[in-house]
Amino acid sequence: PYQVNKAKLIESIAHLHRDKVVEGITGLRDESDRTGMRIVIEVSRNAMGQVVLNNLFAHTDLQTTFGVIMLAIDGGQPRVLTVKEMLERFIGHRRDVVTRRSRFELKKALARQHIVEGLLVAQDFIDHVISLIRKSKDPEEAAWGLQRVLCDELYERDAFKDLPRIDLSTAQSRMAALVARLHGDEPIYKGLTRTYPGTGFSPEQAKAILEMRLQRLTGLEREALVKELLELTREIARLEDILAHEQVLLEVIKTELREVREKYADERRTQIVEEASDLSIEDLIAEEDVVVTLSHAGYVKRNPVSDYRAQKRGGRGKTGATTKEDDFVEQVFVASTHDYVLVFSTRGRLYWLKVHEIPAGGRTARGKAIVNLVQFAQDEKLAAVLSVRSFEPGRFVAFVTRKGIVKRTELEQYSNPRPSGIIALGIEEGDALVSAKLTDGNQQLFLVTKNGVAIRFEEGRVRSMGRAAHGVKGITLEENDEVVGAEVIEPGKTILTITENGYGKRTEETEYRTQNRGGKGIFAIKTSDRNGSVVGVLQAQDGDEIVIITNRGMLIRTRVSEISVIGRNTQGVRLITLESDEEKVSSIAKLPEDVAGESAESAESA
């Protein structure tokens, strides 16, 4: 950058690497030569080059900013102008410059045209002009005579009474012949600028005739004068067109600016931005998938997905989070560190959070209380989270409550939250939000209850509503039943249902027929004494892997392909072995495809 010392910059980068402020650099060398500056920074295989670069931008002078205050005296008053207003003032200035320049050049061209015309007319009767000059006692008298060369007053003076008279008709015919020739060569020529008969030459013309050299009397010099007069005629027409037409004047301004660009422009080395801003924390953080764990008491943490290795179905698992005796892990999901996390409370309020703002913890760490990250009210608990990259139009959030109420709202309506949260949906007393899903507006919703009943219906049967709306009935519940999970159907995938005692099964999604919204639904899994109540549902296929977490913090990662695909109204198979009757499955989540693929490759190589 401008005014940055290269040697000091390289030294500061080396110090940052030595002090481990910026990690991932394996080499630093100066390859500058006569052709220009070049600093090469080599990074390790595992480091992200852009993240390393962003850290260097933040900690060194590798990127600098020059602020510009657009303060100007506008109409005699100091004003801070926008870029557009500044450009408008510059164009106005250029308009004024070109207008005044054109007026000056037009005045100059008209004056020269007048002189050249006088010289051509004088050459038509040059003998008489020479005789008049010879009979004059001084230049002043000669100029006086030339100004009256076609007037009777000239011959009343003693010095000129013997001077032969110019035949007026002959003079007029010669002038007419000159005009005809000029008009033939240039049709825009309008004729002589002065009426000579009865007077003579103007003072300016008389002075030019007296100063004319004898060599101008040659035929070639006369043709040069004719050519100059024609060029002056064209120039006068061009200047008058500029002054008469705004569009022509603007074209002149654009042409001149293009000429300046072609002559002086080189590749821009800086960027013009509306407002200079520092690099955000995201620019300094590598983008990667992480597992976010949430406990029933509201503790949250994130871990790399590599912390969890795949095991065989029915394995004992390993500790994924340490909890207090009265706490248990309730929810787990996978997201990118650069994603937005929409945190929905049980009371239907929405809070914003960035995944990288969630503190990282060890595999057995409890995490940090979420109340220290978002401002929950006293009666609020975490209900659902959504990971989104942007808030583009055409996407919706589908909500499902414990009492089977569903609601659909455009995602864009949640793009401007407040620290204290905003209303995501209206919740009736005694009800609570249990699920929030992203949709494209043309999908199908799938709800599962605690007693193993499921319903599938078109998303379009739930009209789009505002943020504060309560929603409509999605399923009619039996007594002592409630909704425990919801999914957005993806054709071709199987529905995986899991119960609190560690049993579950996969069923083809085609076995769940589409019904009308608000129906009683059909059985999804048998909730026998062996299985217990349903605690979760998700969609999966053979290449996927899932993570199951219990209320005691035990975790198991299992390949979906190891879970049998069986009928709808069945009990399923064991997915995780629980240590005691008090231990129950609390949550289930699916890992990203790339993580599942890596573990599958590792298993094959082993």
PyMOL commands that set and color helices and strands:
alter all, ss='L'
color gray80, all
select helices_A, chain A and resi 6-18+49-59+83-124+126-135+139-146+152-156+158-160+168-185+203-211+214-217+219-244+246-264+281-284+305-307+355-357+370-372+411-414+459-461+509-511+560-562+593-605
alter helices_A, ss='H'
color red, helices_A
select strands_A, chain A and resi 25-30+39-43+71-74+77-80+289-295+299-304+318-319+329-336+340-345+349-354+368-369+382-388+396-401+405-410+422-423+433-439+444-449+453-458+472-473+483-488+494-499+503-508+522-523+534-540+545-550+554-559+573-574+585-590
alter strands_A, ss='S'
color yellow, strands_A
deselect
rebuild
show_as cartoon
